[in-house]
Amino acid sequence: MRKLAAKLPWPKNVWMGVSVEDSRVFDRIDDLREVPAAIREPLIGSLAGIDLRS
């Protein structure tokens, strides 16, 4: 996702999401932060304290 983000147009109606099953894949949150989608949404389990602000 991070590699493609700069190559794609990002209209205001595009939402981007990632699945974060557990702490082993927290790096997906960093990928989501780098994508300029209007709405960025992680699908997560109980992961208290995650900040999605850039």
Secondary structure by P-SEA (a helix, b strand, c coil): cccccccccccccbbbbbbbccccccaaaaaaaaccccbbbbbccccccccccc
